[in-house]
Amino acid sequence: QVQLVESGGGLVQPGGSLRLSCLASIRIFSFNIMAWYRQAPGKQRELVARMSLGGNTYYSDSVKGRFVISRDSTKNTVYLDLGSLKPEDTAVYYCTVRLGVTNYWGQGTQVTVSS
């Protein structure tokens, strides 16, 4: 069984930065895939960033160059660093991991970018 807890969201002004954390209940070495999604009100959930066990990364075009996904195996934590934030980045951000053939999701953390 895997439990994921996201944290680090909040209210940020345009141009600001945040670090989101995803704490896993087991070693992240167990995960095939680690990823972050987001969902804005009235919109479909979209993939933001993804990292494989080997460290290969993917970013959506809308965040490429601004967001960075990383991990700390000693803390069983996956991070998403959000930089140069824009109002359109406002959404609930979700951490997800794949263990074997099963996907697990966190509860989400709200990011609001506004003046």
N, C-alpha and C positions, 0 to 999 in steps of 0.2 A: 504494500500500500504506500502511496506517495501523497503527501500533502505539500502544497505550495502556498506561501504567504507573501504577497506583494506589499511594499511600503515605499514611501518617498514622494508620493504625489502631493499636490498642493496648488496654490494660486501663485502664478509667476507672471511678471510683466513681459511683454514682447521683447525678444532679444536675450532673455534670461536663460538659465540652465537649471536642470534638475538631474539627480541620479535616482533611478528607480531600482529597487532591490527585490529579488525573488529568492526567498529562503526555502530550501527543500528539506524534507524530513529524512532523506537518505543521501548517500554520496552521489554527486552529480556525474561521476564517472560512469554510473549505470545508465545514463540517458543517451540515446542515439541522437536526439535533436533537442535543442533548447531554443525557444523563440519567444518573441513578444508580438502581441496583436493589440489593436486598439479599435474602439467603437465609439463613434460620435453619435449624438442624438439623431435619430431618424436615418442613420446610415448603416450599411452592412459592416460587420467586423472585417478588418483588413490586417494582413500580415505586415508588420513593420520591420522586423529584423529577425534573423535566424542564424544559429550557429550549430555546426555538427560537432560530434565528439572529437573529431580530428582538428577542429578549429576553423574550418572553412565557414565564411560568413556570407550572408545575403542581406541586402537592404532594399526597401522599396524606393522607387525613384523620388518620391516626395520627401524622404528623409535622408537620402544618401548624401554624405558629406557633413551632416549635422548631428546624426545619432550614431552611437557606438555601442555594440553589444559585447560584453566580456563576462568572464567568470572567475571565481576564486574557489578552487576545490577544497581548500582548507576550511572554508566557511560554508560549504555547500550552497553557494549563492551565485545566482546569475544577475548581472547588472545590465541596465540600459541607461546610458548617458545621453541626455537630451540637451542639445545646444542650439543657439540661435532660434529660440522658440518663437513660433508664430501663432496667432489666434486660431488658425485652422488646425493646429496640433491639439486643440482641446478635445479630450476624449477620456474614456475609461481605458486604461492600459492593463492588459492581461498577460501573465506569464503562462507558458505552456511547455511541457516536456513530453518526450516520447520514451517510454520504457518498454522495450520489446515491440509489441504491436499495439500497445495501449497508450493513449494520450491522456494527460492530466492537466487540469487547469486550476489557476488560482482564482481568488475572489475578485480581483481587479483593484486598481487604485486610480483615483480621479486626478487628472491633470487639467488645470484650467489656465489658459494663457489670455490675459486681459489687462488693459490699462486701468 
